[in-house]
Amino acid sequence: MVALRRAGPTDLDVLLPSSVSSAPSIATRSTRNVSLGRSSRSSLTTPTVRCGREALIDELYVRHRGAGVGTAALREMLAAAATAGAQRVFLETETHHTRVRSFYDRLGFRTDDSVWMSKGLTRHDAGVRAPPPEVIELPTVGARLRRHRVDDVDAVHEAIELSRDHLRPWMPWADQTRQDTGEFLERSVAEWDAGQDFGYLAIDDADGSVVGGTGLHNRIGEDGMEIGYWRRSDAGGRGLVTTWSAALTNAAFALEGIERVEIHCDEANVASAAVPRRIGFTLDRIEDKPIAAPGELGRSMIWICRAGQVRDPNDGEALSEVAKGKRASDAAERRRRAR
């Protein structure tokens, strides 16, 4: 004879070792619930009924079949759901489980028109993005990208000190102090660890010095990352920025959920605009924005790249693109100087 009773905490020693799945339940849109259970060393079923207008039976499990336990438990669940006010009961079973489907057929269940859909949950769903590599090698230009560290403060501040005149027209932070740099690095490290932003330094392989900075920034929507960059004034002519930007673009597309990468720069910043053009980005639009640095026109160029569009910055096609777009950039530079 099958006896059903309310399950309680003292049943855990029986339920946990014996069950191979989570406890079955009937869940609906109401918080009202009735819990029923039966346990023994030979059979087990632990339905929970939460009832509203519609009820859902989930994960009904019987340890030993053929003793009528499943039928008795299911009938009790149906009775509990009806008593609690449910008008219809749903359950899920796999298409290929014909024996199980026959069991439910005998108890009056019929195939429904609705379709079950599922999604695997990831760190991204929890608002935490898995990070890109902490180090990205750039052998063609004798450098590497490495994530920020708090103890980089002196090396970064020295690179900024050497480049203030070069940075000041375009970077609002060009005159920051050593303390400002330290606070920035602390924030950057925390944002990396939280899966939000991913800041890098560009390190020269020859002497280990900082030759610039860059990063993947989470500020253009869930499906995109923005690349920003700056270069030490005496490190030009090597293709550093185009090379690391292409590498970062590829790293961004390796992250879950990323469908586009953007680079934003002022229309007057000719050197900066040459970078996305050379590596396969397309100028999507130009937006007015407040002027933040003395060299700007207040017109932000929005360059976009999608997966599969990244080009090697050293191939002939990329070099041709730079030449084709240079006239437009030169015109912008003339407008800036005429102000």
Beta strands, then each sheet from edge to edge (+ up, - down):
strand 1: 25-28
strand 2: 33-35
strand 3: 38-39
strand 4: 44-45
strand 5: 48-50
strand 6: 54-58
strand 7: 88-91
strand 8: 135-138
strand 9: 143-147
strand 10: 198-204
strand 11: 210-217
strand 12: 224-231
strand 13: 260-266
strand 14: 282-288
strand 15: 299-306
sheet 1: 1+ 6- 7-
sheet 2: 2+ 5-
sheet 3: 3+ 4-
sheet 4: 8+ 9- 10+ 11- 12+ 13+ 15- 14+
end
